[in-house]
Amino acid sequence: MTGTLSGTPAGQRGVDWLDGRLLIVGALLLALASAAAQEQVSFMELGYEGIEADGVEARECAELVFSVPDPGLEYTPILSIRAEFYPQKEGEAFVSLELNGSELAEFRAADFRCRAGKCWARAEIERGNLQEENALEVCARTGKSITRVSLSSESLFGYYKVPVFREQDFRKC
């Protein structure tokens, strides 16, 4: 007796399920990758050439003045700071940011995330702290084990679409 079975062979079901998951993961990655900046300007474009604090417990600062049009409420203003720490990244060294006379952020060397030899830290700016013309003071401070901090002109200011996760959006299960 011969007959024909219809449907998916048992070994094939796992592959279809896996393909579906890969498709979903791929779509999510594509959505994240397409979240580009609405408006972005490098510190170099603002006339900043970078600064370097060199020596034990040295401090160097620079001020940048910039104005960037607000692209809308769905975008978040973020400063992306690129820094390098010598002779090592472990130890005491700081990068501080002050916007329009108010402290915005202070990062320790350990707060910077490094990839491909470039170390970055990001500071989200509350919209109420931005003005038509903004003054940003960027300071680098060395310690005893990190004796040189270099802040790059590749640092950026931009407006980005970012997901917002508020505490009230979650519920306990």
N, C-alpha and C positions, 0 to 999 in steps of 0.2 A: 504494500500500500504506500503510495507516494502522495505527498500533499505539499502544499506551499504554506509557509508561515508568513504572516505579514507582521510588520512592526520592526523594531530595532533590535538587532542581535544584542545579547546581554553584555558582551564586551564593549559594544559601541556606546551604551548609555553613559558610562563614565566619561567618555571623551566629549559627548555633547554637553554634559553638565560642566565639564572643565572649560570648554569653549565659551559657554555662557558667562562663566565667572571671569574669564580672561577678557571678554568683551566689555563687561562692566568695569573692571579695573582699568582697562585701556581708556574707556570713556572718561572715567574720573581723572586719570592722569592728564588726558588731553585738556579737560576743563581747567585743571590747576595750571597747566603750562600756558594756557591762553590768557591767564589773568595778568596781562601786561599793565605797565604803568600808563595812566592817562596823561600825566605830565611828569617829566623827570628832568632834572638838571644836575650836572656834576659840579663839585666844588671848583674844579678847574675852570668851568665855564663862568663861574662867579668871580674869577680872578684869584682864587686861592691856590697857592703853589705847594701846600703841604707844610707841616712843621715837624720839628724834631726836638725832643727834650733829650739831652745827652749829659750823663754824669749821674752820680749818686744823689738821689732825692732832688733832682732838677725839675723845673716846671717851665713850660712854654705854652703861650696862648696866642690865638689869632681870632680876629673878628671878621665875619662875613655879613654883608648886608644884601638881602635879596627880597624880591617880590615875585610871587607866582600866582597867576589867576586861579581862583577856586573852580574846579571843574564840576562840582556838584556834591551833594550830600552822600552819594553812594560810594565816594572815594575817600580813603583815609590818608592823611599826610604822615609820611614816615621819613626819618633820617636814617640812612645806612652809612655807618662809619667804618672805614677800612683802616686798620692799624697793624703795625708790625712791632714785635717786642724782641729785644736783644739783651744778652746773648741767649736767653731762654724765655719761654712763655710762662713758666711757673714762678710765682713770687708776687711781690707787691708792686703794682704799677696801675695807674688809673687814667681814664679818659673821661673828662667831664664836659657836659653840654649845658649851656645856659641860653635860653631863648627869650629875647625881649626883657632881659633883666631878671627872669625867674629860672630857677634850677629846673632843667628838663630831665637829665639823667646823669648818672655816674656809673661807669663800667670798670670793673676790675679786669685785668688781663685774662683771667679764667672765663669771663663772660663772653669773650669773642670766640666765634665758631670759625674754624679754619678748614679750608678745602682748596686743594690745588695751590698751596702756598700763599693763599690770601685769607686774611682773618677779618671777619665782619661782626659788627653788633648793630642792632636796630632799635630805634626809639620811636614809638608812636607818639604823635603830637595831637593833643586835644585841639579841636577846631577853635575853641575860644581863646587859645593862646596865640593864634596867628593874627597878624595885622596886615594892612596893605603893604607896608614895608617892614621887614623883619631883621633884627640883629641877632646873629648866632655867634656866641663865643664858644670856641672849641679849645680845650686845654689838655695837654699831655703831662703826666707827672710820673717820674721814675721812682724806684725804690732802691733797696740795697742790693737785691739780686738781679733785678731787671734795670739795667743802667742806661738803656736807650729805648725810647718810644718814638716811632715815626707814624704820623698821621698823613694818609695819602690824599692827594687831590682827586683821586678816583671816587672818593666818598660822594654820596648822592642825597638829594632831596627829591621826593616825588610823591605823587598822589596815586594810590593803588587801590584796587578792589580787593578787599580781604573779607573772609568770613567773620561774622561776629557771633560769638558764643557767650550768651549772658547766662548767669546762674539761674534766673527764673525760666529759662528755656528748657531746663532739664527737670526731670522728675525722678524720684526714687522708685525703684522697682521692688 
